[in-house]
Amino acid sequence: MPATVLLVHGLRTSATLWRHQEEHLGALGIPTHAIDLPGHGSRLGERFSVELALQGIGDAVTAAEASGVKPYLVGFSLGGYLAIEWVARNPGRVAGLLAAACATVPHPVIMHGWRGISRVIALFPDRGRALNDFTVRLFVPQPGATDVIAGGVALDVMDDVLLSLLSLDPLERLAEIDVPVLFVNGRFDHVRAHANRYLAATRNGRLVTVPGASHMVSVVRPHEFTDALLEGYREVTATG
């Protein structure tokens, strides 16, 4: 039985973010499971907290372990930060980790700045939905743009998420992880300022930078991202 690839989306998106990866991996006979974090996708209306999000990842890992093979965990942006935290807290549960578009240590000035902006946008009559969808369609090519918003847009948990990120210390956590970690960032990602620090903090890490890609690397350059994912997956499942 091949190892399951577990996929964890980013802020405001949902499990539909991963449609390209699920279709491509499925065609190769690799099982996948994309989860929805609290307040996102099928869980819109719920409050977000780090602990609830980690519980969701843990439930998915437990279900995947029923096959007898450790899963491969993939997290994008918010999902990447959470995946790093979960793997550090739960040694020996996954075969490897791919952390994408999360290579900047959350800083109070940045997070509180984004909180202020999100609070202003939340005052719009539609709470910013039209602005969100316009921006996605402007910067993400189809069908990726549709995939990003197809599961709904989590507008009501922005403040909870941005505040929660300040409780995480990815550099400290990466030093505790003993499975291979693959970092994947877009060349023009604004959240990759500490990519080399992440790599240096990791016992067994590798960094892939996708040319021409922005923060939304998995949908802006889906083929290149999926190739990197498969390479990381095969590295750990061939020996694990």
N, C-alpha and C positions, 0 to 999 in steps of 0.2 A: 504494500500500500504506500503510495507516494506521500510525502509530508504535505500537510495542508498549509497554504499560505494565508495568514490572517492579515487583514487590511484595515487600518485605522485612519479615518479621514481627518481633515483639518477643520478649523473654526469656520462656522456658518455653512459648511457643506454637509454631506451625508455619505452613506454607503454607495450612492450612485456615482460618486466621483471615480470609482474604480471599475466602471463598466468595461473599458478597453482591456485592462489587465485581467479581469475575470474571463472575458471572452477568449483572449489569447492563451492564457494559462489553461483554461478548460479544454481548448483544442489540443493541447499537449498532454492531456490526461492528468493535469495537476489540480487537485481540489483547492478551492478558495472559499473564504468566508469573510465578507466585509461587514463590519459591525457599525451600528449607529451609537454615537456617544450621547450621554444625557443632554436633553435640550435640542437634539439634532435629528433630522430625518424622521423615522418612525417614532422617535421619542420627543418630538416637538411638544412644548408645554411643560416638560420637566425642568427642574432646576439643575444647574451644572455644579459639580464639585469634583475635585481631583479624586477623592475616594470613590465616588460613584462611578467615575470613568474607569478607574483602575479595576473596580469590581466587574465592569462590563468586559474589559480585556481578559480578566481572569476567567470569567465564565466561558468565553470563546476558546481560550487555551485548554480549559478542562474538557470541553466538548471535543476539541481536535485530538486530545490525548487518548480518547477512546479508541482510536485507530491503532494505538500501540506505537505510533511514531511521533516524535516531538515536532511541533509546527514551526514554521518560519514566520516571524513577526515583522510586519511592514507598517511603519507609521509615517504620515505626511504632516508637516507643520505641527499643529497642536497634537495630532496623533503621534508624531515623532517624539515630542517631549514626553508624552505619557508613556509611550512604548519604552523609552529609555528608563523611566522611573519604574515601570512594572518589572522589567527584566532584572534590574538591579535588586529589587525587593524579592524576587522569586528565582533564585539561581537554579539552574538545571532543568528548567521547564520548557525552554525553547531551544531549537537547534542553532538559531542565529537571528540577527536583527538587522533590518534596514531602516535607517533613520533619515528621512528626506526633508529638506527645506526647513530645518530647525537648528541651524548651526550658529545661533547667537544666544548668549546667555541672557535671559530676561533681566532687564534693568528697570528700577523704579521710575526713572525719568521717562523712559520710552513707554512703559506700560501705562503709567498714569496719563501721559500725553494722548495715547490711543484711547484711553477710557474717556477723556474729555471730548475727543472728536466723536466717538461713538454715541455719547450722550446727546450731543447736538443733533446728530443724524437721527437719533431715535425720536426726536421731536417732530420729524416730518410726518405728514398725514398718514403715509404708508409705512412709517418707521424705517424708511430707507430702502425698501425693497426694490423700487424702480431704479434707484442709483446703483444698487448692488448688481442687478441684472444687466444694466447698461454697461457697467465696467467689465463684468465677466465677458459679455459678448464682444466688447471692444478689444480685449487683450487675449482672449482664449479662442482659438479656431474651432470650428465645428468638426466633429460632433462633441468635442470636449466641453464647449460652453453649455450645451444642453445637459450634459452629464453632471456638470457642477451644480446646477440649480434644480435638476429634476426631482430630487428628494425633498425639496423645500429649502428655505433659507433660515437659519437659526439667528434671528435678529434680537431675541429677547435674553440671550445668555452672554452677550458680548462682555458686559461688565464683570459678570461672575468669572468668565474664562480669563480675561486679562488680569484680574486680581489674583486668581488662582495660580497663574504662571509664576508669579513672584515667590511662591512657596517651593518651587522646584530648583534644584541645583544640578543641571545636566553634567557639568564637568566632574563633580564629585561622584555622581552616580556612574558615569562611564568608567571611572577608575575601578569600580567594583564588579564590572561585568566581565565574565570569563569566556563568553562565546564570541565568535567573529561578529564584528559590527561593520556594516557597509554604510557609508554616508553618501547620499546622492543630492547634489544641489545644482540648480541652474546657474549658468555663468552670470546672469544679471539678477540673481536673487538678492533682495535687500536683507534677507535673513541668513546670510552666510559669513558674517564678519569674523566669526570665531572658528571657522572651519578647521584651521590648522591647530588651534588649541584643543578642539574636540578630538582630532586625530591623535595628538600627542598624549591626551589623557587616557586613551583607550589601549588596552593590552594587546588586542588583536584587531586592528582597524584598517580600513581602506577607504579612500576618498575618490569619488567619481564626480567630475564637474561636467555637466551637459552643455555643450556649446549652443548659444542662441536661446537658451531657455531662461524664463523668468522664475519667480517664486513658484508658480503653478506648474512645476516641471513635469508632473505625471500626465497632465492633459495638454500642455503646450508642446511637449516633445514625447508623446506617449510611446512611440516605438523605441526610442533611445532609452527611456526610463525602464520600459519592460525588459529590454535586453540586459540592462544593468541588474535589474531584479533577478532575472533568470540566472545570471552569472553568479550572483551572491547565493542564491538558492542552491545551485548545483555544487558550489564549493563546499557547503556545509552538509548537504544531503548525500554527497558522494562518499563522505567519510563518517557521517553521523548516523 
